[in-house]
Amino acid sequence: MSAARAWRPIAWPAQLRRAGVLGINRRNIHVLTRLNPKPLYALVDDKLAAKEICRGLGIDVPQTYAVLERFPDIRRLARCIGDRQEFVIKPARGAAGRGILVVRGREGNVLVLAGGRRMGQEEVRYHLAMILSGAFSKGGRPDRVIIEERIASHPALRDLAGGGAADLRIILLLGRAVMAMLRVPTQGSSGRANLHQDALGIGVDLATGRTRGGVWRDRAISIHPDTGKSFSGMAVPCWNQAQAVAERFASSVSLGYLGVDLMLDANRGPVMLEANGRAGLAIQIANRRGLLWEVQEAIACAQPLEPARPAGLYGYP
């Protein structure tokens, strides 16, 4: 039997549509073009711009230790991090978790990452140069390096995350939360809580704030891939506060389709990491339901947006 005849789809596109599943093409063509005015992407594509908005709204964000903007700035890395043992290095315009280093400790000049990997001084400098050159940014544009505080994971989530820290992704339509999941690092994700980097997604019921199904490598699962333990029915800490923070931010930037990522700190509550105007769709697998009907309702209710061009923010000349 030929490979073409042997292949069978898990579900046909028409079946997915009837089940209310939102696909990537429909999201791009019918959702983003109608709900997200293109000039406003700069407010969330640049993590420094998003931080400024958060500060204006009174939303807690990780402290920024330093911003490296030029290649000669790499030489002052040691001064920027001082004697700090934990911090995060990330591209200002990165996407899909690429280029992020979560540092959990140091051994002299060697950085120990959350996944256990060690990076020497020369390798770190090379990585910083890659960020500045745009290797991890959207469109390959020259970028900046952010060195910021590493937020500790809430004690209720530490057993899930192993060596990394779990965060919370909330999808919002017209400023209203419609779906959520915990993003949990695995042994293969090197401490990063991003599904593109092999992390686990765990759906969260909006009404109760309790976990439900999961998604890993684009497949529905019900047990943790590293521990084999079930993660269903766990209460997400700071749940109501997290929803309120996400909705406050989404309403301020006027992007109709938005993903907001937050860390949940035992003492500080929700701490916003970043926002994504093109948030992925695997969250539907984790929650065992689709976004299509809610998206269609949002599009029907949306008013045409003609936003003024934002000024004085990162990302604009």
C-alpha positions in Angstrom: 0.0 0.0 0.0 1.4 3.4 -0.9 2.1 6.0 1.7 -0.5 8.3 0.2 -3.2 5.5 0.5 -2.0 4.5 4.0 -2.2 8.1 5.4 -5.4 9.0 7.2 -6.1 12.3 8.9 -7.0 12.5 12.6 -10.0 14.7 11.6 -11.0 16.3 8.4 -11.2 20.2 8.3 -15.0 20.1 8.0 -15.2 17.9 11.1 -13.0 20.3 13.0 -15.1 23.3 12.0 -18.3 21.5 13.1 -16.6 20.9 16.4 -15.8 24.6 16.8 -12.1 24.4 16.4 -10.4 27.5 15.1 -7.6 26.8 12.6 -4.5 28.8 11.8 -5.6 30.0 8.4 -9.0 31.2 9.7 -7.3 32.9 12.6 -4.9 34.7 10.4 -7.3 35.7 7.6 -10.6 36.3 9.4 -9.6 37.0 13.0 -6.3 38.9 13.1 -7.1 41.1 10.1 -10.5 42.1 11.7 -9.7 42.4 15.4 -6.0 43.4 15.5 -5.1 46.7 13.8 -1.6 46.3 12.4 -0.1 49.5 13.9 -1.0 48.2 17.4 1.2 45.1 17.2 4.2 47.1 18.2 2.7 47.6 21.6 3.1 43.9 22.4 5.7 42.7 19.9 8.3 44.7 21.8 8.5 43.4 25.4 9.9 46.7 26.6 6.9 48.6 25.2 4.5 46.2 26.9 6.4 46.7 30.2 5.9 50.5 29.9 2.2 50.0 29.4 2.0 47.7 32.4 3.7 50.2 34.6 1.2 52.8 33.5 -1.7 50.5 34.5 -0.2 49.5 37.8 0.4 45.9 36.6 3.4 44.2 38.2 6.2 43.1 35.8 9.7 41.6 36.3 12.4 44.2 37.2 14.6 45.1 34.2 18.3 44.9 35.2 19.7 46.1 31.9 19.1 46.5 28.2 21.9 45.8 25.7 21.3 47.7 22.4 24.7 47.5 20.6 27.4 44.9 20.2 29.9 46.8 22.3 27.4 46.5 25.2 28.1 42.8 25.4 31.4 43.7 27.2 29.5 45.1 30.2 27.4 42.0 30.8 29.3 41.2 34.0 28.5 44.7 35.4 24.9 44.3 34.4 24.3 41.1 36.3 26.6 41.9 39.2 26.5 39.1 41.8 22.9 38.0 40.9 22.5 34.2 40.9 19.2 34.1 39.1 18.0 36.2 36.1 16.5 35.9 32.6 18.1 36.9 29.3 15.7 37.4 26.4 15.2 39.1 23.1 13.0 42.2 23.2 11.2 41.1 20.0 11.6 37.4 20.3 8.8 34.9 19.4 7.9 31.3 20.3 10.3 31.3 23.3 13.4 31.3 21.1 16.5 32.9 22.4 15.4 32.9 26.1 17.9 31.8 28.7 16.5 31.2 32.2 19.5 31.3 34.6 19.1 29.5 37.9 22.6 29.8 39.2 26.3 30.5 38.5 29.6 28.6 38.9 32.1 31.4 38.5 31.8 32.7 34.9 29.6 29.7 33.9 25.8 30.2 33.9 23.6 27.3 35.0 20.3 27.2 33.1 17.0 26.1 34.5 17.2 22.8 32.5 20.7 22.0 34.0 22.7 23.1 30.9 25.9 25.1 31.5 27.0 28.0 29.3 30.6 29.4 29.4 31.4 33.0 29.0 32.2 32.8 25.3 29.0 30.9 24.5 26.9 33.5 26.4 28.6 36.3 24.5 27.9 34.6 21.2 24.2 34.1 22.2 23.9 37.8 23.1 25.4 38.7 19.7 22.8 36.4 18.0 20.0 38.2 19.8 21.3 41.7 18.8 21.7 40.5 15.2 18.0 39.6 15.0 18.4 35.8 15.0 15.3 35.3 17.3 13.2 38.4 16.4 10.1 38.6 14.3 11.2 39.3 10.7 14.9 39.0 11.6 15.2 42.6 12.5 18.1 43.8 14.7 17.0 43.5 18.3 17.9 44.3 21.9 18.8 42.1 24.8 16.7 42.3 28.0 18.2 41.1 31.3 15.5 40.9 33.9 14.4 39.4 37.2 13.5 35.7 37.3 10.2 35.3 39.0 9.9 32.4 41.4 7.1 29.9 40.7 4.2 29.7 43.1 4.7 26.8 45.6 1.5 25.2 44.4 3.0 24.8 40.9 6.6 23.8 41.7 5.9 20.1 41.6 4.5 20.4 38.1 7.4 22.4 36.7 10.5 20.4 37.7 13.5 22.6 37.2 11.7 25.5 35.5 8.7 27.7 36.4 5.2 27.3 35.1 3.3 30.4 33.8 -0.3 31.1 32.8 -1.5 31.9 29.3 -4.9 33.6 29.0 -6.5 34.2 25.6 -8.8 37.3 25.4 -11.3 38.4 22.8 -12.3 42.1 22.8 -10.8 42.3 26.3 -12.6 39.3 27.8 -10.9 36.1 28.9 -12.2 33.2 26.8 -9.6 30.4 27.4 -6.6 29.7 29.6 -3.9 27.2 30.2 -0.8 26.6 32.4 2.4 26.3 30.4 4.7 23.9 32.2 8.4 23.3 31.4 9.4 19.7 30.8 12.8 17.9 30.7 13.0 18.7 27.0 12.1 22.4 27.2 15.3 23.5 29.1 13.2 25.3 31.8 11.2 27.3 29.2 7.4 27.3 29.5 6.7 27.6 25.8 4.9 24.9 23.8 7.1 25.4 20.8 10.1 24.5 23.0 8.5 21.2 24.2 6.7 22.5 27.2 3.4 21.1 28.4 0.1 23.0 28.2 -2.6 22.3 30.8 -6.1 23.6 30.3 -7.8 25.7 33.0 -11.6 26.0 33.5 -12.4 29.7 33.5 -15.3 29.4 35.9 -13.5 27.4 38.6 -9.8 28.0 38.0 -9.1 24.3 38.1 -7.0 22.3 35.6 -8.4 19.9 33.1 -6.8 18.2 30.0 -3.4 18.8 28.6 -1.5 19.2 25.3 2.1 18.2 24.6 3.7 18.1 21.2 0.3 19.0 19.7 -1.3 15.9 21.2 -3.9 15.6 23.8 -2.6 14.0 27.0 -3.9 13.6 30.6 -0.7 12.8 32.5 2.6 14.7 32.9 5.1 13.4 30.2 8.0 13.4 32.7 6.4 12.1 35.9 3.4 10.1 34.7 1.2 11.8 37.2 -2.3 13.2 36.5 -2.7 17.0 36.6 -6.4 17.3 36.5 -8.5 19.1 39.1 -5.7 21.2 40.6 -6.6 24.8 41.7 -4.6 27.5 40.0 -3.4 30.1 42.5 -4.3 33.8 42.2 -6.8 32.8 39.5 -9.3 35.7 39.8 -6.5 38.3 40.1 -4.8 36.8 37.0 -7.9 37.1 34.9 -8.4 40.7 36.1 -4.8 41.7 35.2 -5.1 40.1 31.7 -8.4 41.8 31.0 -7.1 45.2 32.2 -4.0 45.0 29.9 -6.0 43.7 26.9 -8.6 46.5 27.2 -5.8 49.1 27.2 -4.1 48.0 24.0 -7.2 47.5 21.8 -6.0 44.3 20.2 -9.2 42.2 19.9 -7.4 38.8 19.9 -4.6 38.6 22.5 -2.7 36.2 24.6 -1.3 37.4 28.0 1.4 35.5 29.9 1.7 35.8 33.6 3.8 34.3 36.4 2.0 33.6 39.7 4.1 34.6 42.6 3.1 33.6 46.2 3.8 37.1 47.6 3.3 39.5 44.6 0.4 37.7 42.9 0.2 37.8 39.1 3.3 39.2 37.4 2.9 39.9 33.7 5.7 38.6 31.5 4.5 39.6 28.0 1.6 39.6 25.5 1.2 38.0 22.1 -1.1 39.4 19.4 -0.8 36.2 17.4 -1.3 33.7 20.2 -1.2 30.0 19.2 -4.1 27.6 19.0 -2.9 24.5 20.8 -4.7 25.9 23.9 -7.9 24.4 22.3 -6.5 20.9 22.6 -5.6 21.5 26.3 -9.1 22.6 27.0 -10.9 20.0 24.8 -13.0 22.7 23.1 -12.7 25.1 20.3 -12.6 28.9 20.0 -14.4 29.2 16.7 -17.9 30.1 18.0 -16.6 32.8 20.4 -14.4 34.2 17.7 -17.3 34.5 15.3 -19.4 36.2 18.0 -16.6 38.7 18.7 -16.2 39.5 15.0 -19.9 40.1 14.7 -19.9 42.5 17.7 -16.6 44.3 16.9 -16.8 47.9 15.8 -14.4 49.0 13.1 -11.2 50.3 14.7 -9.3 53.2 13.4 -6.6 53.7 16.0 -4.3 56.7 16.1 -0.7 55.8 15.6 0.9 55.4 19.1 3.7 57.7 19.7 6.6 57.7 22.1 6.8 54.0 22.6 9.4 51.4 21.8 9.1 50.0 18.3 8.3 53.2 16.5 10.8 55.5 14.9 
